[in-house]
Amino acid sequence: MDNKEFRQITQTVFKANGFEKLKNRYYRKGQGFLCELQIQNSGYGSMAYVNFDFFLGEFKKPYIINRESGS
């Protein structure tokens, strides 16, 4: 499986599970939290990673997240 095929499969799975794509990330809003998924290419070979981030709070579109205030 090449990188393009992997991205197509993950996009299908993410959208089937309620995620929406904005720019190069996928978001799913829950009650009191936001889940963000991002596909990242490996710098060491032909691999890719799926990064998961969770944010607590109420968010509206477009999702603006202040990543520097992580206390």
VOGU-3710 file (C-alpha; in Angstrom, 3 decimals, decimal comma):
1> mdnkefrqit> 0,000/0,000/0,000  1,441/3,365/-0,967  0,984/6,692/0,806  -1,779/7,914/-1,528  -3,803/4,731/-1,031  -3,334/4,956/2,758  -4,628/8,542/2,764  -7,688/7,556/0,715  -8,527/4,704/3,090  -8,070/6,827/6,215
11> qtvfkangfe> -10,166/9,643/4,722  -12,992/7,194/4,049  -12,802/5,758/7,571  -12,591/9,174/9,241  -15,596/10,546/7,327  -17,613/7,380/7,992  -17,037/7,962/11,722  -18,264/11,558/11,717  -15,019/13,483/11,193  -14,959/16,468/8,865
21> klknryyrkg> -11,901/17,680/6,987  -10,719/21,278/7,348  -7,462/22,036/5,529  -5,187/19,051/6,270  -6,831/17,905/9,539  -9,959/16,045/10,536  -12,211/17,201/13,368  -15,041/15,721/15,351  -16,830/17,812/17,905  -18,237/16,165/20,983
31> qgflcelqiq> -20,042/17,523/23,986  -17,357/19,484/25,825  -14,397/18,326/23,719  -12,900/18,374/20,234  -10,947/15,538/18,621  -8,393/16,381/15,934  -6,707/13,824/13,661  -3,758/14,521/11,409  -1,847/12,215/9,064  1,913/12,735/9,289
41> nsgygsmayv> 4,533/11,295/6,964  7,564/9,646/8,532  10,956/11,176/7,919  12,622/7,736/8,157  10,836/5,735/5,496  7,633/5,209/3,590  5,425/5,216/6,669  2,679/7,483/7,910  1,300/8,145/11,381  -2,104/9,237/12,603
51> nfdfflgefk> -1,794/11,851/15,343  -4,691/12,210/17,786  -5,262/15,404/19,784  -8,076/16,035/22,245  -9,098/19,480/23,453  -11,503/20,210/26,292  -14,020/23,024/25,953  -16,678/24,262/23,567  -15,524/24,976/20,008  -17,217/26,516/16,987
61> kpyiinresg> -16,212/26,371/13,340  -13,648/27,269/12,179  -11,846/25,523/15,007  -9,328/27,945/16,504  -7,167/26,274/19,137  -4,668/28,086/21,328  -2,001/25,369/21,646  0,305/27,448/23,864  -1,985/27,604/26,900  -1,767/23,925/27,840
71> s> -1,874/24,169/31,619
//
